[in-house]
Amino acid sequence: TQDDMEFAVRKDTQVLIEGSVEETNSLSILTNPIPCPAGICGSLDLYTFSNESCRSHLMQQIRNMFSAPRVKSEEYKDKLLVLQIYVRQNQVKIVRECLEVYGLLEMHSVISEPKFLRTNDTMYIYKDKLYK
């Protein structure tokens, strides 16, 4: 419904695209961390077709996440930061390599199949909201 779409795009997100709005080659959506019982939790959805695009999006969005006000805040300095990353199964190795560059692979991480299917065609609502 329209209300559902409004709820989805109203979140504190940072969207990166490769290519033009009409001809998007890849897309990533970082939902900046929000308070949760464990500390703060964010998510990153990567819709990329090449390993290089995956690497580029992931590295930039991790930089974006660590510059988010809540992550830099003194209030959450000693809290757990949980980042859920959704990526194609064949790009998990690239994600692990990028996390290792930032020293994040040493932290506790679990890589598993997503519990629900996320596809490129479900992300049209972001494009619609951002460019109107």
N, C-alpha and C positions, 0 to 999 in steps of 0.2 A: 504494500500500500504506500501511498505518498508519505504517511506518517513514519512508516518504517524506514523509508529512504532518508527522510530528514534526520531521524535518529542516527542512522549510520554515518552520515556525512557531517554531523554536528560535533563529532569527537575531535579531540586535539590531535590532528594528523599532519604529517608532512608527506606530500606526494611528489615523487620524481618520475618523469617520463623521459624516454629516449626516443627521439624522432619528433614529429609534429603532433599536434592535437588530433588531426585527422588521420595521420599515419603513425600511430604509436607502435614502436618496436619492442619496448619493454616498459614495465611499470613496477614501482615499489611504493608501498604505503606503510609508513611508520606511525603507529599509534603511540604517542608519547606516554611514558609511564604515569599511572594513576595510583593513588593509595590503595592498598589491599592488606589483608591480615598479615601477610608475610613481609610486607615492606612497601615496595612500589613495583608495578607490573606493566609492561608494555608489550607490543607485538609488532612484528615486521612481516609483511606479505611481499614476496618477490615473485613477479610474473615476468620471467626473463627466458629467452630462448638460447642464448649463448652463454658459455662459461664466463667470458669477459664481461658481458653485461651484468651477470649475476654478481661477479666480484666488484664491479664498479658501483652498482646500486648498494650492495651490502656495506662496503667501506664508507660510502658517503652517509648512509643512513645511521650507521653506528656513530659517526662523528656528530651527526645531528642529534642523536639521542643523548649523548654525553654533554651536549651544550644546552639541553632543555632545562628551563629554570628549576623544575622539581628535582631533577637529578643532581643539579649543582647546589641545591638548597641545603643549608645546615640542618634543617629539620629531618632530612632523610639521609644524612651523611653516613650514619652507622646502620642503616637498614639494608635489608636484602633487596637487590635489584633483579627482577625476573624479566627476561626477554624471551618471548616465544617467537620463533622464526618459522615461517611457512615457506617452503621451497620445493621445487620438483625433486623427486627422489634421485634423479641422476646428477643433481647439483649439490648434494649433501657434502661431498668431499671438498668442493670449492668453499662452502660455508665454513667447514672445519678449519681450512687453511687460513681464511680471513680472521676467524676468531682467534687463531693461534698468534697471528700478527699483533693483535691487541692484548694478548695475554689472557684472553677470556676463555680459552679452551681448558686452561688449568682449573678453572672453576668447575663446580658440579654441573654437568650438562647431560641431558637425555635427548637422544635423537630417535624419534619414532614416527610412524605413519600418522598423518593427521586423523583426528576422530571424525571429521566431516570433510566432504569434498569441496574444495575451493577451485574455481575455474576462472579463466580470463573473462568470460562473458558476464560474470556476476559483478564485475567491477565497473560497469558503465556508469553507475550512479555517481562515482567520484568525478568522472569526466564531465558529466552533465552539470554537476553542482559547481565545479571549479571554473568552467568557461562560459557561464551564462551571465 
